[in-house]
């Protein structure tokens, strides 16, 4: 809660530190990129992880949603940018 400064939700699941987070365009989803080399997609309302995107070989430094929320880009220290289809995780 911004007004009170209290934490209203903790999203846990990465096995190493989280480097990047990004809200989905509709505000219902959140993506996080981590030193564990994965991107996780979270349902904000429930706090549940609904997708784990694996494919990078080094830590994920950045995540960014496409304008319509159907695609997600992730940038990694493995010198690649991956474009993911959110619905399928591919």
C-alpha positions as CSV (number, residue, x, y, z in Angstrom):
1,X,0.0,0.0,0.0
2,X,1.6,3.2,-1.1
3,X,-0.4,5.4,1.3
4,X,0.7,3.4,4.4
5,X,4.0,2.1,3.2
6,X,3.0,-1.5,4.1
7,X,3.7,-4.6,2.0
8,X,0.5,-6.0,0.6
9,X,2.0,-9.1,-1.2
10,X,5.2,-11.1,-1.4
11,X,5.9,-13.1,-4.6
12,X,8.3,-15.9,-3.8
13,X,9.7,-18.5,-6.2
14,X,13.0,-17.4,-7.7
15,X,16.0,-19.3,-6.4
16,X,18.4,-16.3,-6.7
17,X,18.1,-12.5,-6.5
18,X,15.5,-10.7,-8.7
19,X,17.0,-8.2,-11.1
20,X,14.0,-6.8,-12.9
21,X,10.2,-6.5,-12.6
22,X,7.6,-5.1,-15.0
23,X,3.8,-4.7,-14.7
24,X,1.7,-6.0,-17.5
25,X,-0.2,-3.5,-19.5
26,X,-3.6,-4.3,-17.8
27,X,-2.1,-4.3,-14.3
28,X,-3.1,-7.8,-13.5
29,X,0.2,-9.5,-14.3
30,X,3.8,-8.9,-13.2
31,X,6.9,-10.3,-14.8
32,X,10.2,-10.8,-12.9
33,X,13.7,-11.6,-14.2
34,X,16.3,-13.2,-11.9
35,X,19.8,-14.3,-11.5
36,X,18.4,-17.9,-11.5
37,X,18.2,-17.4,-15.4
38,X,14.4,-17.5,-15.5
39,X,11.5,-15.1,-16.1
40,X,8.4,-15.7,-13.9
41,X,4.9,-14.4,-14.7
42,X,2.7,-13.7,-11.7
43,X,-1.0,-13.2,-11.2
44,X,-1.0,-10.1,-9.0
45,X,-4.5,-10.7,-7.4
46,X,-3.5,-14.2,-6.2
47,X,0.3,-13.9,-5.9
48,X,0.6,-17.1,-7.8
49,X,3.3,-17.8,-10.4
50,X,1.5,-18.9,-13.6
51,X,4.5,-19.3,-15.9
52,X,8.2,-19.9,-15.6
53,X,10.1,-19.0,-18.8
54,X,13.5,-20.8,-19.0
55,X,16.0,-20.5,-21.8
56,X,18.6,-18.0,-20.8
57,X,22.0,-19.3,-19.8
58,X,22.9,-16.4,-17.6
59,X,21.0,-14.0,-15.3
60,X,18.0,-12.1,-16.7
61,X,18.7,-8.4,-16.3
62,X,15.5,-6.9,-17.8
63,X,11.9,-7.7,-18.7
64,X,9.5,-5.7,-20.7
65,X,5.9,-6.4,-21.8
66,X,4.6,-5.8,-25.3
67,X,1.9,-3.1,-25.6
68,X,-1.0,-5.6,-25.8
69,X,0.4,-7.9,-23.1
70,X,0.7,-11.0,-25.3
71,X,4.5,-10.8,-25.7
72,X,7.3,-10.3,-23.2
73,X,10.9,-9.5,-23.9
74,X,13.8,-10.5,-21.6
75,X,17.4,-9.4,-21.8
76,X,20.2,-11.4,-20.3
77,X,23.9,-11.4,-19.5
78,X,24.1,-14.3,-22.0
79,X,24.0,-11.5,-24.6
80,X,20.6,-12.4,-25.9
81,X,17.1,-10.9,-26.0
82,X,14.3,-13.4,-26.0
83,X,10.8,-12.7,-27.1
84,X,8.2,-14.9,-25.4
85,X,4.5,-15.6,-26.1
86,X,3.0,-15.1,-22.7
87,X,0.1,-17.6,-23.3
88,X,2.3,-20.5,-24.3
89,X,5.6,-19.6,-22.7
90,X,7.4,-20.2,-25.9
